[in-house]
Amino acid sequence: MTERQRIMVLLFHPLLHKSRVNRELLRSIQDLEGVTIRNMYDLYPDFHFDLKVEQNLLLSHDIIVWQHPFYWYSSPPLLKEWIDVVLEHGFAYGREGRALAGKKVMTAISSGGRREVYQEGGMRKYSIRQLLAPFELTVTLCNMTYLPPFVVHGTHMLDENGIGRAAAQYRKGLLSLMDGIYDEGEISKHDYLNDLIT
């Protein structure tokens, strides 16, 4: 039997108290053994990271989840700063920067827009996967594997039951990743992790 994967969820949400969806997603996984949750805006309100702490936590986990609202087709600024500072040359990339090789990264986002809005050639012109390309390329440069994102669409229209279903799906998805249920070849065929979760 293979060893269970350790997951670290890095939450980048500057207004978590206002987010019905992200609060419920976190609540659904907070009791999972082997999952570390870090609220980055609480930890680093001044945007000054403890580099060694952040890098050591990356080394001690197998799967990294960047959870955040989909702000202006991207992320809140603290995630970009984290990427710029923590994934430094010589550690995460470069000739000798292979410390994170083999790890997996997934984006978990909430979006007010419906899924059909984010289709190539559609209202927003690009798919979610296309808009997340800079994150995927960053992960690839660092010799890690980028997993399909987990996406909660239409957040403004979701009632409590809809949010609860999304949270249950998130929990099930993370458990499946921890247990290695998904074959990497199968995962790569999907635009969203959600599509694998039944």
Summary of the structure (lengths in Angstrom):
residues: 198
radius of gyration: 16.1
end to end distance: 23.3
largest distance: 49.3
contacts: 582
relative contact order: 0.17
helix: 41%
strand: 17%
